[in-house]
Amino acid sequence: MIGQKLGILVNEFDPQGGLETGAGGALEAALKQRGVMIGEVKGMGLYGGLTVETTLDPTKQAFLFDHQINATPVLPGVMGLEAMAETAKVLFPDRYVAAIEGVNFLTPFKFYRNQPRTLRVHAFFSVQNDDVIADCRLIGSRTLHGQAEPEITTHFTGRVRLVTYPPKAVKEAGISRQAAGARAEAPHIYKVYFHGPAYQVIESAWRSGEQLIEPLPGICRPTTSRRICRSLLHRGWSNCVSRLQVWQGWPSSRSSGFRTRLRN
């Protein structure tokens, strides 16, 4: 081991791992339907898994305009999950994303000085019963002043579950209306949360037993664009702040882990 690196022991013998990534290759048809979070498929190696690199420009990508901390654009968590889901489907375009499990947001992916930046997603595949599992890591690298080697950081991790048939929508009757008690309003939520207008998707929230109730706007229909439906998923991250405010009383800066679900 030299300089904390294994050198040739972990070098890929084939840069693409045998995967046809060029024009006319096996992935060409699937990549014609690629989403915004799929840039270039770099290959599939023994040590790096399926690797996809995507360069995002915060001056051009609308989903970064209203997602900034102290004037620095930050990759939305939901777009990180989108990157994992799209990467998992590169090799399995006929399968459906049933869940993204075991998600960890380890450190923000920032676009310093409002400059474009490249993210890299590694996906390692396995089989669980009839499902295909993609263990994903979203990686960023940047060269700091005075350092010869780039600093490589794992920002997000998660496990994408791909299934054979479309998952059935979850419907639950009897969601209780607001009763007396704590209620978080949008001005309270977004006074703490850094979302700009495009991501301010919660009007109010209240507690019902051990559940958090947040009425969804009735705009996610079969004819609704994927972009709009994705913005509704972002409500799950806003849910973090609103849940703390409802459970512990407004205002609150404490954090804790919990599970959220969207219901029809």
C-alpha positions, 0 to 999 in steps of 0.5 A: 500500500503506497500513499493510502492507495492500492494502485494497480490492484484496484485499477480496472483492466477495461475502462468501460468494463466491457460495457458498450457506452459509445454510439451504436452500443447496446445502451443507445436505445435506453439512453435516448429516453434518459432524464436530466440526471443522466449525463455520460455512462462511463462504464461498469467496472469490478470496483466502481460498478455502473458509473454515470457522470453528469455535469450540472450548471446552476445558471441553467438548471431551473431546479437549482435557482430556488435551492440555495444556502447563503447564495450557494446553489445546493443539489436538492435531495430529491434530485439526488434520488432521481439521479440514483433511480435513473442510473439504476434503470440504465441497465434495466429500462423495462423495470419499475422503481418501487422504492428507494431505501436506506437513504443517507444525506451525508453532506450537501452537494454545493455549486461553489461560486455558482460554477458548473460541477460534475457529480458521479453516481456508482451503482452496484447491482444484486438480486433479492427474490424477483427484485433487482437492487442497486446500491448507489453512491452519489460522489463529488470531487473538487481540487482545493487550493494547495492540494495536488489531489482532488478531494472526493466526497460521498454526498448521498447513498441509497438503495433503489429497488427495481420490480417487474410490474408497476407498483400499486398506488397506496390509498388510505381512507379516513385521514383525519382533518385538523383538530385542535393543537399545534399547526405549522404554517408556510411562513413558519416552515420557510422561515427556517427552511432555505427553499425559494418560491419554486420549492415552497410546496407546503401550505400547512401541516398538523399532527394526527396521533403519530402521523403528520398530515400535509394536504397535497395539491390536486395537480398530480394526475396521469397527464401531469408532467413528470417535472411537476410530480417530482416537485411534489416529491420534494414535499417530503424533504420540506416535511422534515422541518414541518414535522419538527415544528408540529411535534415539538412546537414552533420554532425548533431547530432540533433534528431527528430521524423519521419515516415519511410516506406520501398517500393518495 
